[in-house]
Amino acid sequence: MVWFVYLIECRDGSLYTGIATDVERRYAEHVAGKGARYTRSHPPLRLLARFDHPDRAAALRAEYAIKQLTPSGKRALCVPPAMVSVEEAN
């Protein structure tokens, strides 16, 4: 079963990191106020990113590593790498 680590931006600008097997269902729970205690007091604004992992243990390790990052480091994970054309690289 695939597990996901996901990042949510809250209305106050803070970030929430969690794990789930069904990110859409879990995000809906957060929006409905039935998710984590943190998102009940910091309502979600949008889902920023999700990263898949082969099992729960891998997702938990990744969640822990992400939670150690600064907010700017977490946001940097959500930005896709810039596309560079061959002409620009030369």
PDB file of N, CA, C and O in Angstrom, chain B, residues numbered from 101:
ATOM      1  N   MET B 101       0.839  -1.178   0.000  1.00  0.00           N
ATOM      2  CA  MET B 101       0.000   0.000   0.000  1.00  0.00           C
ATOM      3  C   MET B 101       0.889   1.247   0.000  1.00  0.00           C
ATOM      4  O   MET B 101       1.852   1.327   0.762  1.00  0.00           O
ATOM      5  N   VAL B 102       0.571   2.188  -0.830  1.00  0.00           N
ATOM      6  CA  VAL B 102       1.319   3.445  -0.935  1.00  0.00           C
ATOM      7  C   VAL B 102       0.852   4.406   0.155  1.00  0.00           C
ATOM      8  O   VAL B 102      -0.347   4.573   0.381  1.00  0.00           O
ATOM      9  N   TRP B 103       1.804   5.023   0.816  1.00  0.00           N
ATOM     10  CA  TRP B 103       1.535   6.067   1.799  1.00  0.00           C
ATOM     11  C   TRP B 103       2.064   7.383   1.259  1.00  0.00           C
ATOM     12  O   TRP B 103       3.005   7.408   0.466  1.00  0.00           O
ATOM     13  N   PHE B 104       1.455   8.468   1.694  1.00  0.00           N
ATOM     14  CA  PHE B 104       1.834   9.802   1.241  1.00  0.00           C
ATOM     15  C   PHE B 104       2.183  10.691   2.427  1.00  0.00           C
ATOM     16  O   PHE B 104       1.575  10.595   3.494  1.00  0.00           O
ATOM     17  N   VAL B 105       3.157  11.543   2.226  1.00  0.00           N
ATOM     18  CA  VAL B 105       3.421  12.666   3.129  1.00  0.00           C
ATOM     19  C   VAL B 105       2.846  13.875   2.416  1.00  0.00           C
ATOM     20  O   VAL B 105       3.102  14.077   1.229  1.00  0.00           O
ATOM     21  N   TYR B 106       2.070  14.683   3.132  1.00  0.00           N
ATOM     22  CA  TYR B 106       1.453  15.842   2.486  1.00  0.00           C
ATOM     23  C   TYR B 106       1.707  17.093   3.306  1.00  0.00           C
ATOM     24  O   TYR B 106       1.899  17.034   4.520  1.00  0.00           O
ATOM     25  N   LEU B 107       1.703  18.225   2.620  1.00  0.00           N
ATOM     26  CA  LEU B 107       1.871  19.523   3.266  1.00  0.00           C
ATOM     27  C   LEU B 107       0.651  20.387   2.975  1.00  0.00           C
ATOM     28  O   LEU B 107       0.199  20.490   1.835  1.00  0.00           O
ATOM     29  N   ILE B 108       0.138  20.993   4.012  1.00  0.00           N
ATOM     30  CA  ILE B 108      -1.020  21.888   3.905  1.00  0.00           C
ATOM     31  C   ILE B 108      -0.597  23.278   4.353  1.00  0.00           C
ATOM     32  O   ILE B 108       0.086  23.440   5.365  1.00  0.00           O
ATOM     33  N   GLU B 109      -1.013  24.275   3.587  1.00  0.00           N
ATOM     34  CA  GLU B 109      -0.838  25.659   4.021  1.00  0.00           C
ATOM     35  C   GLU B 109      -2.120  26.070   4.732  1.00  0.00           C
ATOM     36  O   GLU B 109      -3.217  25.893   4.202  1.00  0.00           O
ATOM     37  N   CYS B 110      -1.975  26.618   5.933  1.00  0.00           N
ATOM     38  CA  CYS B 110      -3.132  27.042   6.710  1.00  0.00           C
ATOM     39  C   CYS B 110      -3.434  28.516   6.442  1.00  0.00           C
ATOM     40  O   CYS B 110      -2.605  29.243   5.896  1.00  0.00           O
ATOM     41  N   ARG B 111      -4.625  28.940   6.833  1.00  0.00           N
ATOM     42  CA  ARG B 111      -5.056  30.317   6.552  1.00  0.00           C
ATOM     43  C   ARG B 111      -4.156  31.376   7.177  1.00  0.00           C
ATOM     44  O   ARG B 111      -4.060  32.496   6.677  1.00  0.00           O
ATOM     45  N   ASP B 112      -3.504  31.012   8.268  1.00  0.00           N
ATOM     46  CA  ASP B 112      -2.611  31.979   8.920  1.00  0.00           C
ATOM     47  C   ASP B 112      -1.191  31.940   8.357  1.00  0.00           C
ATOM     48  O   ASP B 112      -0.299  32.615   8.870  1.00  0.00           O
ATOM     49  N   GLY B 113      -0.981  31.147   7.298  1.00  0.00           N
ATOM     50  CA  GLY B 113       0.328  31.065   6.665  1.00  0.00           C
ATOM     51  C   GLY B 113       1.216  29.961   7.213  1.00  0.00           C
ATOM     52  O   GLY B 113       2.288  29.700   6.667  1.00  0.00           O
ATOM     53  N   SER B 114       0.782  29.311   8.285  1.00  0.00           N
ATOM     54  CA  SER B 114       1.569  28.215   8.838  1.00  0.00           C
ATOM     55  C   SER B 114       1.423  26.974   7.957  1.00  0.00           C
ATOM     56  O   SER B 114       0.547  26.909   7.095  1.00  0.00           O
ATOM     57  N   LEU B 115       2.291  25.995   8.189  1.00  0.00           N
ATOM     58  CA  LEU B 115       2.296  24.775   7.399  1.00  0.00           C
ATOM     59  C   LEU B 115       2.041  23.574   8.299  1.00  0.00           C
ATOM     60  O   LEU B 115       2.520  23.524   9.432  1.00  0.00           O
ATOM     61  N   TYR B 116       1.287  22.613   7.789  1.00  0.00           N
ATOM     62  CA  TYR B 116       1.017  21.369   8.505  1.00  0.00           C
ATOM     63  C   TYR B 116       1.520  20.221   7.648  1.00  0.00           C
ATOM     64  O   TYR B 116       1.287  20.203   6.439  1.00  0.00           O
ATOM     65  N   THR B 117       2.206  19.264   8.258  1.00  0.00           N
ATOM     66  CA  THR B 117       2.722  18.089   7.559  1.00  0.00           C
ATOM     67  C   THR B 117       2.092  16.853   8.178  1.00  0.00           C
ATOM     68  O   THR B 117       2.049  16.720   9.401  1.00  0.00           O
ATOM     69  N   GLY B 118       1.602  15.945   7.333  1.00  0.00           N
ATOM     70  CA  GLY B 118       1.008  14.716   7.833  1.00  0.00           C
ATOM     71  C   GLY B 118       1.210  13.573   6.864  1.00  0.00           C
ATOM     72  O   GLY B 118       1.780  13.754   5.788  1.00  0.00           O
ATOM     73  N   ILE B 119       0.735  12.375   7.250  1.00  0.00           N
ATOM     74  CA  ILE B 119       0.798  11.218   6.367  1.00  0.00           C
ATOM     75  C   ILE B 119      -0.595  10.618   6.232  1.00  0.00           C
ATOM     76  O   ILE B 119      -1.431  10.754   7.126  1.00  0.00           O
ATOM     77  N   ALA B 120      -0.833   9.956   5.109  1.00  0.00           N
ATOM     78  CA  ALA B 120      -2.126   9.314   4.865  1.00  0.00           C
ATOM     79  C   ALA B 120      -2.005   8.388   3.661  1.00  0.00           C
ATOM     80  O   ALA B 120      -1.066   8.496   2.872  1.00  0.00           O
ATOM     81  N   THR B 121      -2.963   7.483   3.531  1.00  0.00           N
ATOM     82  CA  THR B 121      -3.025   6.639   2.342  1.00  0.00           C
ATOM     83  C   THR B 121      -3.930   7.269   1.290  1.00  0.00           C
ATOM     84  O   THR B 121      -3.794   6.984   0.100  1.00  0.00           O
ATOM     85  N   ASP B 122      -4.853   8.124   1.725  1.00  0.00           N
ATOM     86  CA  ASP B 122      -5.778   8.809   0.819  1.00  0.00           C
ATOM     87  C   ASP B 122      -5.742  10.298   1.158  1.00  0.00           C
ATOM     88  O   ASP B 122      -6.457  10.754   2.050  1.00  0.00           O
ATOM     89  N   VAL B 123      -4.923  11.039   0.455  1.00  0.00           N
ATOM     90  CA  VAL B 123      -4.692  12.448   0.780  1.00  0.00           C
ATOM     91  C   VAL B 123      -5.962  13.276   0.588  1.00  0.00           C
ATOM     92  O   VAL B 123      -6.244  14.157   1.400  1.00  0.00           O
ATOM     93  N   GLU B 124      -6.729  13.013  -0.465  1.00  0.00           N
ATOM     94  CA  GLU B 124      -7.949  13.797  -0.706  1.00  0.00           C
ATOM     95  C   GLU B 124      -8.938  13.629   0.447  1.00  0.00           C
ATOM     96  O   GLU B 124      -9.526  14.608   0.907  1.00  0.00           O
ATOM     97  N   ARG B 125      -9.123  12.391   0.916  1.00  0.00           N
ATOM     98  CA  ARG B 125     -10.040  12.136   2.032  1.00  0.00           C
ATOM     99  C   ARG B 125      -9.525  12.826   3.293  1.00  0.00           C
ATOM    100  O   ARG B 125     -10.289  13.464   4.018  1.00  0.00           O
ATOM    101  N   ARG B 126      -8.232  12.691   3.546  1.00  0.00           N
ATOM    102  CA  ARG B 126      -7.661  13.276   4.749  1.00  0.00           C
ATOM    103  C   ARG B 126      -7.737  14.805   4.713  1.00  0.00           C
ATOM    104  O   ARG B 126      -8.028  15.433   5.730  1.00  0.00           O
ATOM    105  N   TYR B 127      -7.478  15.403   3.554  1.00  0.00           N
ATOM    106  CA  TYR B 127      -7.581  16.852   3.430  1.00  0.00           C
ATOM    107  C   TYR B 127      -9.023  17.295   3.687  1.00  0.00           C
ATOM    108  O   TYR B 127      -9.252  18.299   4.361  1.00  0.00           O
ATOM    109  N   ALA B 128      -9.984  16.557   3.160  1.00  0.00           N
ATOM    110  CA  ALA B 128     -11.397  16.876   3.395  1.00  0.00           C
ATOM    111  C   ALA B 128     -11.722  16.813   4.891  1.00  0.00           C
ATOM    112  O   ALA B 128     -12.511  17.618   5.385  1.00  0.00           O
ATOM    113  N   GLU B 129     -11.126  15.872   5.605  1.00  0.00           N
ATOM    114  CA  GLU B 129     -11.326  15.795   7.052  1.00  0.00           C
ATOM    115  C   GLU B 129     -10.760  17.038   7.737  1.00  0.00           C
ATOM    116  O   GLU B 129     -11.385  17.589   8.642  1.00  0.00           O
ATOM    117  N   HIS B 130      -9.585  17.474   7.308  1.00  0.00           N
ATOM    118  CA  HIS B 130      -8.995  18.686   7.878  1.00  0.00           C
ATOM    119  C   HIS B 130      -9.902  19.888   7.622  1.00  0.00           C
ATOM    120  O   HIS B 130     -10.146  20.689   8.525  1.00  0.00           O
ATOM    121  N   VAL B 131     -10.395  20.012   6.407  1.00  0.00           N
ATOM    122  CA  VAL B 131     -11.274  21.141   6.048  1.00  0.00           C
ATOM    123  C   VAL B 131     -12.557  21.113   6.877  1.00  0.00           C
ATOM    124  O   VAL B 131     -13.062  22.160   7.281  1.00  0.00           O
ATOM    125  N   ALA B 132     -13.082  19.909   7.129  1.00  0.00           N
ATOM    126  CA  ALA B 132     -14.322  19.760   7.888  1.00  0.00           C
ATOM    127  C   ALA B 132     -14.121  19.939   9.394  1.00  0.00           C
ATOM    128  O   ALA B 132     -15.087  19.900  10.155  1.00  0.00           O
ATOM    129  N   GLY B 133     -12.873  20.134   9.826  1.00  0.00           N
ATOM    130  CA  GLY B 133     -12.611  20.303  11.252  1.00  0.00           C
ATOM    131  C   GLY B 133     -12.510  18.992  11.995  1.00  0.00           C
ATOM    132  O   GLY B 133     -12.536  18.980  13.226  1.00  0.00           O
ATOM    133  N   LYS B 134     -12.395  17.883  11.277  1.00  0.00           N
ATOM    134  CA  LYS B 134     -12.311  16.572  11.906  1.00  0.00           C
ATOM    135  C   LYS B 134     -10.932  15.948  11.727  1.00  0.00           C
ATOM    136  O   LYS B 134     -10.749  14.753  11.958  1.00  0.00           O
ATOM    137  N   GLY B 135      -9.966  16.761  11.314  1.00  0.00           N
ATOM    138  CA  GLY B 135      -8.607  16.267  11.128  1.00  0.00           C
ATOM    139  C   GLY B 135      -7.806  16.424  12.406  1.00  0.00           C
ATOM    140  O   GLY B 135      -8.338  16.223  13.499  1.00  0.00           O
ATOM    141  N   ALA B 136      -6.574  16.770  12.289  1.00  0.00           N
ATOM    142  CA  ALA B 136      -5.681  16.938  13.424  1.00  0.00           C
ATOM    143  C   ALA B 136      -6.090  18.147  14.268  1.00  0.00           C
ATOM    144  O   ALA B 136      -6.740  19.072  13.781  1.00  0.00           O
ATOM    145  N   ARG B 137      -5.702  18.117  15.523  1.00  0.00           N
ATOM    146  CA  ARG B 137      -6.000  19.234  16.430  1.00  0.00           C
ATOM    147  C   ARG B 137      -5.434  20.543  15.870  1.00  0.00           C
ATOM    148  O   ARG B 137      -6.074  21.591  15.961  1.00  0.00           O
ATOM    149  N   TYR B 138      -4.228  20.474  15.291  1.00  0.00           N
ATOM    150  CA  TYR B 138      -3.598  21.679  14.744  1.00  0.00           C
ATOM    151  C   TYR B 138      -4.460  22.325  13.664  1.00  0.00           C
ATOM    152  O   TYR B 138      -4.632  23.543  13.669  1.00  0.00           O
ATOM    153  N   THR B 139      -5.005  21.536  12.741  1.00  0.00           N
ATOM    154  CA  THR B 139      -5.802  22.125  11.646  1.00  0.00           C
ATOM    155  C   THR B 139      -7.204  22.510  12.102  1.00  0.00           C
ATOM    156  O   THR B 139      -7.919  23.199  11.375  1.00  0.00           O
ATOM    157  N   ARG B 140      -7.603  22.082  13.279  1.00  0.00           N
ATOM    158  CA  ARG B 140      -8.887  22.579  13.806  1.00  0.00           C
ATOM    159  C   ARG B 140      -8.724  24.024  14.271  1.00  0.00           C
ATOM    160  O   ARG B 140      -9.651  24.826  14.156  1.00  0.00           O
ATOM    161  N   SER B 141      -7.542  24.354  14.797  1.00  0.00           N
ATOM    162  CA  SER B 141      -7.321  25.727  15.246  1.00  0.00           C
ATOM    163  C   SER B 141      -6.619  26.592  14.200  1.00  0.00           C
ATOM    164  O   SER B 141      -6.555  27.813  14.342  1.00  0.00           O
ATOM    165  N   HIS B 142      -6.092  25.960  13.150  1.00  0.00           N
ATOM    166  CA  HIS B 142      -5.451  26.653  12.027  1.00  0.00           C
ATOM    167  C   HIS B 142      -6.068  26.093  10.747  1.00  0.00           C
ATOM    168  O   HIS B 142      -5.463  25.231  10.110  1.00  0.00           O
ATOM    169  N   PRO B 143      -7.248  26.555  10.357  1.00  0.00           N
ATOM    170  CA  PRO B 143      -7.959  25.956   9.215  1.00  0.00           C
ATOM    171  C   PRO B 143      -7.125  25.935   7.937  1.00  0.00           C
ATOM    172  O   PRO B 143      -6.405  26.888   7.642  1.00  0.00           O
ATOM    173  N   PRO B 144      -7.227  24.848   7.186  1.00  0.00           N
ATOM    174  CA  PRO B 144      -6.463  24.711   5.940  1.00  0.00           C
ATOM    175  C   PRO B 144      -6.893  25.699   4.869  1.00  0.00           C
ATOM    176  O   PRO B 144      -8.072  26.029   4.740  1.00  0.00           O
ATOM    177  N   LEU B 145      -5.917  26.160   4.107  1.00  0.00           N
ATOM    178  CA  LEU B 145      -6.166  27.022   2.965  1.00  0.00           C
ATOM    179  C   LEU B 145      -6.052  26.226   1.679  1.00  0.00           C
ATOM    180  O   LEU B 145      -6.922  26.305   0.811  1.00  0.00           O
ATOM    181  N   ARG B 146      -4.948  25.438   1.555  1.00  0.00           N
ATOM    182  CA  ARG B 146      -4.761  24.634   0.348  1.00  0.00           C
ATOM    183  C   ARG B 146      -3.742  23.529   0.602  1.00  0.00           C
ATOM    184  O   ARG B 146      -2.905  23.612   1.501  1.00  0.00           O
ATOM    185  N   LEU B 147      -3.844  22.512  -0.210  1.00  0.00           N
ATOM    186  CA  LEU B 147      -2.887  21.418  -0.191  1.00  0.00           C
ATOM    187  C   LEU B 147      -1.708  21.844  -1.049  1.00  0.00           C
ATOM    188  O   LEU B 147      -1.876  22.136  -2.233  1.00  0.00           O
ATOM    189  N   LEU B 148      -0.515  21.883  -0.463  1.00  0.00           N
ATOM    190  CA  LEU B 148       0.664  22.350  -1.191  1.00  0.00           C
ATOM    191  C   LEU B 148       1.361  21.233  -1.963  1.00  0.00           C
ATOM    192  O   LEU B 148       1.771  21.430  -3.107  1.00  0.00           O
ATOM    193  N   ALA B 149       1.497  20.064  -1.343  1.00  0.00           N
ATOM    194  CA  ALA B 149       2.262  18.996  -1.990  1.00  0.00           C
ATOM    195  C   ALA B 149       1.923  17.650  -1.373  1.00  0.00           C
ATOM    196  O   ALA B 149       1.391  17.556  -0.266  1.00  0.00           O
ATOM    197  N   ARG B 150       2.251  16.611  -2.134  1.00  0.00           N
ATOM    198  CA  ARG B 150       2.170  15.246  -1.625  1.00  0.00           C
ATOM    199  C   ARG B 150       3.321  14.463  -2.223  1.00  0.00           C
ATOM    200  O   ARG B 150       3.676  14.637  -3.389  1.00  0.00           O
ATOM    201  N   PHE B 151       3.895  13.601  -1.408  1.00  0.00           N
ATOM    202  CA  PHE B 151       5.032  12.790  -1.831  1.00  0.00           C
ATOM    203  C   PHE B 151       4.713  11.335  -1.495  1.00  0.00           C
ATOM    204  O   PHE B 151       4.363  11.029  -0.355  1.00  0.00           O
ATOM    205  N   ASP B 152       4.830  10.437  -2.473  1.00  0.00           N
ATOM    206  CA  ASP B 152       4.474   9.043  -2.220  1.00  0.00           C
ATOM    207  C   ASP B 152       5.663   8.260  -1.675  1.00  0.00           C
ATOM    208  O   ASP B 152       6.819   8.538  -1.993  1.00  0.00           O
ATOM    209  N   HIS B 153       5.340   7.275  -0.846  1.00  0.00           N
ATOM    210  CA  HIS B 153       6.334   6.397  -0.224  1.00  0.00           C
ATOM    211  C   HIS B 153       5.803   4.969  -0.245  1.00  0.00           C
ATOM    212  O   HIS B 153       4.591   4.758  -0.205  1.00  0.00           O
ATOM    213  N   PRO B 154       6.704   3.986  -0.309  1.00  0.00           N
ATOM    214  CA  PRO B 154       6.271   2.600  -0.486  1.00  0.00           C
ATOM    215  C   PRO B 154       5.542   1.999   0.712  1.00  0.00           C
ATOM    216  O   PRO B 154       4.759   1.063   0.551  1.00  0.00           O
ATOM    217  N   ASP B 155       5.791   2.527   1.913  1.00  0.00           N
ATOM    218  CA  ASP B 155       5.127   1.975   3.094  1.00  0.00           C
ATOM    219  C   ASP B 155       5.026   3.038   4.189  1.00  0.00           C
ATOM    220  O   ASP B 155       5.574   4.134   4.069  1.00  0.00           O
ATOM    221  N   ARG B 156       4.312   2.684   5.258  1.00  0.00           N
ATOM    222  CA  ARG B 156       4.067   3.627   6.341  1.00  0.00           C
ATOM    223  C   ARG B 156       5.362   4.064   7.017  1.00  0.00           C
ATOM    224  O   ARG B 156       5.529   5.237   7.353  1.00  0.00           O
ATOM    225  N   ALA B 157       6.280   3.116   7.215  1.00  0.00           N
ATOM    226  CA  ALA B 157       7.541   3.441   7.880  1.00  0.00           C
ATOM    227  C   ALA B 157       8.331   4.490   7.100  1.00  0.00           C
ATOM    228  O   ALA B 157       8.875   5.424   7.688  1.00  0.00           O
ATOM    229  N   ALA B 158       8.393   4.338   5.794  1.00  0.00           N
ATOM    230  CA  ALA B 158       9.107   5.308   4.961  1.00  0.00           C
ATOM    231  C   ALA B 158       8.422   6.667   5.020  1.00  0.00           C
ATOM    232  O   ALA B 158       9.093   7.698   5.062  1.00  0.00           O
ATOM    233  N   ALA B 159       7.098   6.676   5.023  1.00  0.00           N
ATOM    234  CA  ALA B 159       6.353   7.936   5.099  1.00  0.00           C
ATOM    235  C   ALA B 159       6.597   8.621   6.444  1.00  0.00           C
ATOM    236  O   ALA B 159       6.752   9.840   6.499  1.00  0.00           O
ATOM    237  N   LEU B 160       6.630   7.849   7.515  1.00  0.00           N
ATOM    238  CA  LEU B 160       6.883   8.429   8.832  1.00  0.00           C
ATOM    239  C   LEU B 160       8.281   9.030   8.927  1.00  0.00           C
ATOM    240  O   LEU B 160       8.461  10.097   9.515  1.00  0.00           O
ATOM    241  N   ARG B 161       9.265   8.354   8.353  1.00  0.00           N
ATOM    242  CA  ARG B 161      10.631   8.891   8.349  1.00  0.00           C
ATOM    243  C   ARG B 161      10.698  10.199   7.551  1.00  0.00           C
ATOM    244  O   ARG B 161      11.344  11.160   7.968  1.00  0.00           O
ATOM    245  N   ALA B 162      10.026  10.217   6.404  1.00  0.00           N
ATOM    246  CA  ALA B 162      10.018  11.424   5.571  1.00  0.00           C
ATOM    247  C   ALA B 162       9.274  12.557   6.268  1.00  0.00           C
ATOM    248  O   ALA B 162       9.709  13.708   6.214  1.00  0.00           O
ATOM    249  N   GLU B 163       8.162  12.245   6.918  1.00  0.00           N
ATOM    250  CA  GLU B 163       7.407  13.259   7.653  1.00  0.00           C
ATOM    251  C   GLU B 163       8.296  13.879   8.740  1.00  0.00           C
ATOM    252  O   GLU B 163       8.320  15.099   8.902  1.00  0.00           O
ATOM    253  N   TYR B 164       9.014  13.051   9.471  1.00  0.00           N
ATOM    254  CA  TYR B 164       9.889  13.553  10.519  1.00  0.00           C
ATOM    255  C   TYR B 164      10.958  14.472   9.926  1.00  0.00           C
ATOM    256  O   TYR B 164      11.225  15.549  10.460  1.00  0.00           O
ATOM    257  N   ALA B 165      11.561  14.044   8.830  1.00  0.00           N
ATOM    258  CA  ALA B 165      12.607  14.852   8.188  1.00  0.00           C
ATOM    259  C   ALA B 165      12.052  16.194   7.719  1.00  0.00           C
ATOM    260  O   ALA B 165      12.705  17.225   7.882  1.00  0.00           O
ATOM    261  N   ILE B 166      10.865  16.188   7.144  1.00  0.00           N
ATOM    262  CA  ILE B 166      10.253  17.437   6.675  1.00  0.00           C
ATOM    263  C   ILE B 166       9.939  18.354   7.845  1.00  0.00           C
ATOM    264  O   ILE B 166      10.127  19.567   7.756  1.00  0.00           O
ATOM    265  N   LYS B 167       9.461  17.778   8.940  1.00  0.00           N
ATOM    266  CA  LYS B 167       9.121  18.596  10.101  1.00  0.00           C
ATOM    267  C   LYS B 167      10.352  19.267  10.718  1.00  0.00           C
ATOM    268  O   LYS B 167      10.213  20.244  11.453  1.00  0.00           O
ATOM    269  N   GLN B 168      11.542  18.761  10.432  1.00  0.00           N
ATOM    270  CA  GLN B 168      12.768  19.368  10.943  1.00  0.00           C
ATOM    271  C   GLN B 168      13.184  20.586  10.123  1.00  0.00           C
ATOM    272  O   GLN B 168      14.019  21.372  10.568  1.00  0.00           O
ATOM    273  N   LEU B 169      12.613  20.751   8.933  1.00  0.00           N
ATOM    274  CA  LEU B 169      12.953  21.869   8.055  1.00  0.00           C
ATOM    275  C   LEU B 169      12.326  23.168   8.535  1.00  0.00           C
ATOM    276  O   LEU B 169      11.345  23.165   9.278  1.00  0.00           O
ATOM    277  N   THR B 170      12.904  24.266   8.103  1.00  0.00           N
ATOM    278  CA  THR B 170      12.308  25.576   8.356  1.00  0.00           C
ATOM    279  C   THR B 170      11.088  25.720   7.445  1.00  0.00           C
ATOM    280  O   THR B 170      10.954  24.969   6.479  1.00  0.00           O
ATOM    281  N   PRO B 171      10.205  26.663   7.733  1.00  0.00           N
ATOM    282  CA  PRO B 171       9.077  26.875   6.831  1.00  0.00           C
ATOM    283  C   PRO B 171       9.508  27.148   5.386  1.00  0.00           C
ATOM    284  O   PRO B 171       8.876  26.656   4.450  1.00  0.00           O
ATOM    285  N   SER B 172      10.577  27.927   5.198  1.00  0.00           N
ATOM    286  CA  SER B 172      11.031  28.191   3.832  1.00  0.00           C
ATOM    287  C   SER B 172      11.576  26.922   3.187  1.00  0.00           C
ATOM    288  O   SER B 172      11.422  26.733   1.980  1.00  0.00           O
ATOM    289  N   GLY B 173      12.204  26.056   3.962  1.00  0.00           N
ATOM    290  CA  GLY B 173      12.678  24.779   3.438  1.00  0.00           C
ATOM    291  C   GLY B 173      11.529  23.882   3.022  1.00  0.00           C
ATOM    292  O   GLY B 173      11.613  23.182   2.013  1.00  0.00           O
ATOM    293  N   LYS B 174      10.456  23.902   3.799  1.00  0.00           N
ATOM    294  CA  LYS B 174       9.266  23.110   3.455  1.00  0.00           C
ATOM    295  C   LYS B 174       8.632  23.646   2.173  1.00  0.00           C
ATOM    296  O   LYS B 174       8.233  22.874   1.302  1.00  0.00           O
ATOM    297  N   ARG B 175       8.543  24.961   2.064  1.00  0.00           N
ATOM    298  CA  ARG B 175       7.959  25.557   0.856  1.00  0.00           C
ATOM    299  C   ARG B 175       8.811  25.263  -0.372  1.00  0.00           C
ATOM    300  O   ARG B 175       8.280  25.090  -1.469  1.00  0.00           O
ATOM    301  N   ALA B 176      10.127  25.207  -0.194  1.00  0.00           N
ATOM    302  CA  ALA B 176      11.022  24.897  -1.321  1.00  0.00           C
ATOM    303  C   ALA B 176      10.763  23.485  -1.857  1.00  0.00           C
ATOM    304  O   ALA B 176      10.957  23.233  -3.046  1.00  0.00           O
ATOM    305  N   LEU B 177      10.333  22.575  -1.004  1.00  0.00           N
ATOM    306  CA  LEU B 177      10.001  21.224  -1.461  1.00  0.00           C
ATOM    307  C   LEU B 177       8.803  21.217  -2.405  1.00  0.00           C
ATOM    308  O   LEU B 177       8.659  20.322  -3.237  1.00  0.00           O
ATOM    309  N   CYS B 178       7.955  22.217  -2.266  1.00  0.00           N
ATOM    310  CA  CYS B 178       6.704  22.273  -3.024  1.00  0.00           C
ATOM    311  C   CYS B 178       6.859  22.905  -4.398  1.00  0.00           C
ATOM    312  O   CYS B 178       5.946  22.824  -5.220  1.00  0.00           O
ATOM    313  N   VAL B 179       7.989  23.527  -4.657  1.00  0.00           N
ATOM    314  CA  VAL B 179       8.217  24.208  -5.927  1.00  0.00           C
ATOM    315  C   VAL B 179       8.855  23.231  -6.904  1.00  0.00           C
ATOM    316  O   VAL B 179       9.911  22.669  -6.614  1.00  0.00           O
ATOM    317  N   PRO B 180       8.222  23.020  -8.065  1.00  0.00           N
ATOM    318  CA  PRO B 180       8.841  22.116  -9.041  1.00  0.00           C
ATOM    319  C   PRO B 180      10.146  22.698  -9.557  1.00  0.00           C
ATOM    320  O   PRO B 180      10.278  23.916  -9.672  1.00  0.00           O
ATOM    321  N   PRO B 181      11.111  21.840  -9.869  1.00  0.00           N
ATOM    322  CA  PRO B 181      12.379  22.356 -10.392  1.00  0.00           C
ATOM    323  C   PRO B 181      12.164  23.114 -11.699  1.00  0.00           C
ATOM    324  O   PRO B 181      11.291  22.770 -12.496  1.00  0.00           O
ATOM    325  N   ALA B 182      12.964  24.138 -11.902  1.00  0.00           N
ATOM    326  CA  ALA B 182      12.839  24.949 -13.122  1.00  0.00           C
ATOM    327  C   ALA B 182      13.225  24.112 -14.345  1.00  0.00           C
ATOM    328  O   ALA B 182      14.163  23.316 -14.305  1.00  0.00           O
ATOM    329  N   MET B 183      12.499  24.309 -15.393  1.00  0.00           N
ATOM    330  CA  MET B 183      12.799  23.627 -16.645  1.00  0.00           C
ATOM    331  C   MET B 183      13.827  24.462 -17.391  1.00  0.00           C
ATOM    332  O   MET B 183      13.618  25.655 -17.612  1.00  0.00           O
ATOM    333  N   VAL B 184      14.909  23.858 -17.770  1.00  0.00           N
ATOM    334  CA  VAL B 184      15.979  24.541 -18.497  1.00  0.00           C
ATOM    335  C   VAL B 184      16.102  23.901 -19.865  1.00  0.00           C
ATOM    336  O   VAL B 184      16.270  22.688 -19.983  1.00  0.00           O
ATOM    337  N   SER B 185      16.018  24.719 -20.890  1.00  0.00           N
ATOM    338  CA  SER B 185      16.168  24.190 -22.241  1.00  0.00           C
ATOM    339  C   SER B 185      17.636  23.928 -22.524  1.00  0.00           C
ATOM    340  O   SER B 185      18.509  24.435 -21.820  1.00  0.00           O
ATOM    341  N   VAL B 186      17.905  23.155 -23.530  1.00  0.00           N
ATOM    342  CA  VAL B 186      19.274  22.824 -23.913  1.00  0.00           C
ATOM    343  C   VAL B 186      20.028  24.080 -24.322  1.00  0.00           C
ATOM    344  O   VAL B 186      21.217  24.203 -24.030  1.00  0.00           O
ATOM    345  N   GLU B 187      19.355  25.021 -24.996  1.00  0.00           N
ATOM    346  CA  GLU B 187      20.005  26.247 -25.426  1.00  0.00           C
ATOM    347  C   GLU B 187      20.431  27.080 -24.239  1.00  0.00           C
ATOM    348  O   GLU B 187      21.507  27.678 -24.262  1.00  0.00           O
ATOM    349  N   GLU B 188      19.596  27.135 -23.179  1.00  0.00           N
ATOM    350  CA  GLU B 188      19.910  27.937 -21.995  1.00  0.00           C
ATOM    351  C   GLU B 188      21.062  27.324 -21.210  1.00  0.00           C
ATOM    352  O   GLU B 188      21.829  28.042 -20.569  1.00  0.00           O
ATOM    353  N   ALA B 189      21.185  26.011 -21.257  1.00  0.00           N
ATOM    354  CA  ALA B 189      22.225  25.326 -20.487  1.00  0.00           C
ATOM    355  C   ALA B 189      23.606  25.518 -21.122  1.00  0.00           C
ATOM    356  O   ALA B 189      24.617  25.401 -20.430  1.00  0.00           O
ATOM    357  N   ASN B 190      23.664  25.808 -22.411  1.00  0.00           N
ATOM    358  CA  ASN B 190      24.982  25.973 -23.093  1.00  0.00           C
ATOM    359  C   ASN B 190      25.451  27.387 -23.058  1.00  0.00           C
ATOM    360  O   ASN B 190      26.524  27.695 -23.578  1.00  0.00           O
TER     361      ASN B 190
END
